[in-house]
Amino acid sequence: MNKLTRVILLDEADSEYKKLNGLVGQQIKEGKKSTEEMQLLKSIKQKTGFVKANPFYGDNIPKKLIPKEYIIKYDIKNLWRVELTHFWRMLYTIKGDQVEIVCFVLDIIDHDKYNKKFGYMKK
């Protein structure tokens, strides 16, 4: 029996998604066909579907590299990264029980914010 899998956007990820969705809606009204924002929104929807189909789709972040803010705020034990278009990243954690698996998307961030959050320096 396969477990039910849900994907839920939390806090910053949810607000980023809603902001992006609104912006894309406005661009469509203006008659724009293919903007970076449209491509990013499509990428988020596609990758969210992949995660729902296979919660282990993303790249597992080693425990020692998980930012402390995520551990404190969300009490997570694992973190996964999915690469999106235009060097954006989607970060999520997996929680589950006997009945279902829930993937909580914690952040949808651009490359610079990702590097800062994980302590990577520019060369």
C-alpha positions in Angstrom: 0.0 0.0 0.0 1.4 3.4 -1.0 1.2 6.2 1.6 -0.6 9.4 0.8 1.9 12.2 0.2 1.1 15.9 0.7 3.2 18.9 0.0 2.5 22.0 2.2 4.1 25.4 1.8 5.0 27.0 5.1 5.6 30.6 6.1 8.2 32.2 3.8 7.7 29.6 1.1 3.9 30.2 1.1 4.3 34.0 1.0 6.9 33.8 -1.8 4.6 31.5 -3.8 1.6 33.8 -3.4 3.6 36.9 -4.3 5.0 35.2 -7.4 1.6 33.9 -8.4 0.1 37.4 -8.1 2.9 38.9 -10.2 2.5 36.2 -12.9 -1.2 36.9 -13.0 -0.6 40.6 -13.5 2.0 39.8 -16.3 -0.6 37.5 -18.0 -3.1 40.4 -17.9 -0.5 42.6 -19.5 -0.2 40.1 -22.4 3.3 38.9 -21.5 4.1 35.4 -22.7 7.3 34.1 -21.0 8.9 36.0 -18.2 11.4 34.8 -15.6 8.7 34.8 -13.0 6.4 32.7 -15.2 9.2 30.2 -15.7 9.9 30.1 -12.0 6.3 29.6 -11.1 6.1 26.7 -13.6 9.3 25.2 -12.2 7.9 25.4 -8.6 4.7 23.7 -9.7 6.5 21.0 -11.6 9.0 20.2 -8.9 6.3 20.2 -6.2 4.6 17.5 -8.3 7.9 15.5 -8.4 8.2 15.8 -4.6 4.6 14.7 -4.2 5.3 11.6 -6.4 8.6 10.9 -4.7 9.3 12.7 -1.4 13.0 11.8 -1.8 13.3 13.5 -5.2 15.5 16.3 -4.0 19.1 16.4 -2.8 19.5 15.5 0.9 21.4 18.2 2.8 23.8 16.7 5.3 22.6 17.2 8.9 25.7 19.2 9.9 24.8 21.7 7.1 21.2 22.3 8.0 20.9 26.0 9.1 20.2 26.2 12.8 17.2 28.6 12.1 15.3 25.7 10.5 16.1 23.3 13.4 14.9 25.9 15.9 11.9 27.2 14.1 10.6 23.9 12.6 12.2 21.2 14.7 13.4 19.3 11.6 15.6 16.3 11.4 16.2 16.3 7.6 16.4 18.9 4.8 16.1 18.4 1.1 16.9 20.8 -1.8 15.4 21.0 -5.2 17.0 23.2 -7.9 14.5 25.4 -9.7 15.0 27.5 -12.9 17.2 30.6 -12.8 19.2 29.2 -9.9 16.4 29.4 -7.4 16.1 26.7 -4.7 13.2 25.0 -2.9 14.0 23.6 0.5 11.7 21.1 2.2 11.6 18.6 5.1 9.9 15.2 5.2 7.7 14.1 8.1 5.5 11.0 8.2 3.6 8.4 10.1 1.9 5.1 9.4 -0.7 6.7 7.2 0.9 9.6 5.2 4.0 11.5 4.3 4.0 15.3 4.5 6.7 17.3 2.8 6.8 20.8 4.3 8.4 23.4 1.9 10.2 25.8 4.2 11.7 28.2 1.6 11.8 29.2 -2.0 14.9 31.4 -2.4 17.2 32.7 -5.0 20.8 31.7 -5.3 22.3 34.6 -3.3 19.9 34.1 -0.3 20.6 30.3 -0.5 24.4 30.9 -0.3 24.0 33.3 2.6 21.7 31.0 4.5 24.2 28.1 4.2 27.2 30.3 4.8 28.7 30.0 1.3 31.0 32.9 0.3 31.4 34.4 -3.1 34.8 33.8 -4.7 
